[in-house]
Amino acid sequence: MATSPTEQLSELPPSAKLVFYVLKQQSPLTQKGICDETLLADRTVRYALTRLDENELIEAQISFSDARQRLYSPSEVGDAVTYTEL
C-alpha cells in the first residue's frame, strides 16, 4: 500500500524531519549550509539526507559554483508534504 509523502516523513527520525523542514524554508542548500542552519553534526545531516533521498522527498543537483558540492531541495513528492498532518 502506497503511503502519502506526509506519512513517509512522519516515520523518519527527528533529524530528517528538521532537515526537511529547513529545506522547505530555505532551499537549495549544501550539506554544510544545512549543518549551519540546523546545528546538527555533519554525520547526522548525511544520515538524514540519505533517509530523505530513499523516500524520494528531496533531490540533489550539482552546484554550478562548486561542482564538488550538491544542492539539496524538496522534490515534487516532497512539495506535497503538509505540516498540519504531522
Sequence and secondary structure as in RCSB ss.txt:
>XXXX:A:sequence
MATSPTEQLSELPPSAKLVFYVLKQQSPLTQKGICDETLLADRTVRYALTRLDENELIEAQISFSDARQRLYSPS
EVGDAVTYTEL
>XXXX:A:secstr
    HHHHHHTS HHHHHHHHHHHHH SB HHHHHHHH   HHHHHHHHHHHHHTT EEEEE SS TTSEEEEE 
HHHHT  GGG 
